[in-house]
Amino acid sequence: MQPFNQAIEEWIHKNIAEEKNHRRREILKKGLGHGTVEFLRCIWYPTVGNFDDLYPEWEVRDFNNGYRYLDLAYMPGGAKGGIEIQGYGPHARDLDVRRFKDLCWRHSLLALDGWIFLPIAYLSIKDEPRKCQQLILSFIGKFISIETPSSLTWVESEIIRYAQRVLRPFTPQEIAQHLHISDRHARRLLHKMVDSQILKIASGKERIRTYQLK
């Protein structure tokens, strides 16, 4: 994996070179915001390892034929995933009524246009990086399915789908409840999937407490 500074510089230059829209091209030339760069440095790049299908300062239209820009757009295969870094300072604390309504309209219009929108608090990037990384994995899982061996049963495949949706390690009891099977059967399935290198043990030694995707 490339060093972050080299990778982001190449990525931004690539976006500028390929962009035909002069408005977005000029915005990119001014550089990304501090919160966006820190998100990419601390959360996205360590988790994903690349910037594939990720576009900074992506232009979208609103109902008034104006232009708005998402901090980051994630669009694998034409999907629509939006990420915005929400700051917390005097501007955010003293958000006026007009700005607050505009923010709500912005989120509503994106949802109606088919975007899955993910707001990330800047403070969470600094205070809860691991939690944010898990959130990003789950976000990406909305667009990219995990390939599973054809030998898996439907129950094992559903365990993988469940693991994709949760933002934390899960217990055998959760799987048992989700699939309506016994705890013993759930543990047997999970143990088999660990042996198959699909899952890994998240906690517990003598008695495993939680699992997660490998």
N, C-alpha and C positions, 0 to 999 in steps of 0.2 A: 504494500500500500504506500502511495506517495506521501511525503510530508504534507501536512494540511495546507501550509502557505503556498506551496507549489501547486497543489491540486486546485485550490480555490481560484488562484490567479489564472490558471489555464482554463478553468470552467467559465469564469466571467469573460475572458477574452473570446472564448468560443461563442458565447451567447451574443456578444457585441458583433462579432464578425458575421454571424448567421442572421442577425435581426435586420429586416427590411423596413420595419416601422421606425421612423426617425424619432418619434416621441419616446418610445421605450429605449432605443439605442442611446439617446442623450441622458436618460435617467441612469442607465447602467454605467455610463462613463463617469458619472459623479460618484460612483461607489455605493456599496450597500450600507445600510444603517448598522450601528454598533450592535443592537440587539440581534439582528439577523446574523451577523458574522459570529457572534458568540454562540448562538444556537447551532450554527453549522459546525463550529469548532468543538463545542463541548457535547453536543447531542447527536446531530445527524451523522457527521463523518465518522466518529468512533463506532457508531452503531451500524451504519450501512456500508461504509468503506468506499463510497463513490458518490457522484452527483448525477448519476444516470436518471433521465426522465424528470429532473428537477430544474425549474426555471425561476430565476429571481426577477422581482418586479414585473410580474406578468400582468398585461393589460386586459381589463374586462370592461364591458359597457354597462351603463346603468339605464334606468327607464327614461332619463332626460337626455339621452344621447351624449352623456358625458363620459369621461374615462376615469377608471379607478385602477389602482395597482395593488395586486397581492404581493406581500413580502416574498412568498414562495409558492409556486404552483407545482404540484406533483402529478404528472399526466402520463403514466404508462399505458400504452395502447389506446390513447385517446380518452382515458378516464379523467375525472376532474377532482383533484384534491387540493385544497388551499390551506396554507399555513400562515398565520400572522403572529408576530411577536408583540405582546401587549406590554408596554412599559408601565412603570409605576413611579411617578414623580409628581411634582406640583401640577403638571398638565393633566395627568391621569386622575389625581385625587380631586381636582377642582373641575372635573368635566362638566361643562355647562349643558343646559337642556337641549340646545340645538345640536351640539356635538354628540350627545348621547343618543338622540333620535336618529341622527345620521348614521351612527354606528349600527343601530338596530336595523335600519333600512338596508344597510350594506350587507349584513349577514343574511337578512331575509331574501334579498334579491339573488345572492349567491346560491342559497338553498333552492330557490325556485328555478334557477338555471341549471340545477343538477350537480352543484358542487358539494362535496363533503368537506366541511370547513372545520379547521382545528386551530383554535386560539391557544397560544402558549404564553404564560406569564413570564416576563423576564426574570422575576425573582425565583421562579421555579427552576430556571436554567442554572442559576447559581446555587440554590439551596437544595434542590431535589433532582440532580442530574440523572440518577439511576431511574427514578420514576418517569422522567421525561423520555428516556431511552426506551423504556418498556412501552410507553404511549406511542412512540414512533413505530415500533415494531408492529403494534396492533393496527395502527393507521395504515401502514404499508400492506398489512394482511388483508385489508378491505379491498385491495386492488389486485394483489398477486396471490394466487392460490399456491399452496405448498404441494409439491409433487409427492405422492405416496406410492409405495410399492403396490403392484397389482395384487399381491398375495394377501393384503390386509382385508379383514372382514369389514362390514359396514360399521360395526361397533368400534373397531380400532380407528377407522377413518373419522368417525364422529368425535372420538377423543382428540384427534389432531385438530379438528375444526374448533372444538371447545378450547383447546390450548391456544389457538390463534386469537380467540375473542377476549380472553381474560388478560388483565394487565399485570398479573402476578403469578407466582407458583401456585399450583392447585393441589388439593388433597385427594386421596382415594375416596373419601366420603363424599366429596363434591361430585366426582365422576359417578359414583354409585347412585347418588340422588338424581343426577342429570339423565342417566341412562336407565334408571329404574332397575338396577341390578344389585346384588348383595355386595357388601364391602369386600368380602373375600374374593368374589369374582373380579371386582374392580382392581384389587391389588394384583391379582394374577395377570390380568391384561396389561397393567402398567409395567409390571416387572418384565413381561415379555417384550414390551416396546422399548424398554431400556436396553435389554439384551440385543435388540435389533438396531440400536443406535438411532432411534427416532426420538426418544425422550431421554432426559437425564435427571438424576436425582438432585433436587434443589436443597433439601435439608434432611437430616437424620442419617444415622449410621447403622446401628443395630436394628432399629425399626424406622423405616423410611416414612417421613412425615409429608413431604411435598415433592412434586415433580414439575418439570417444565420442558418445553421443546428444546431439543439439542441445537 
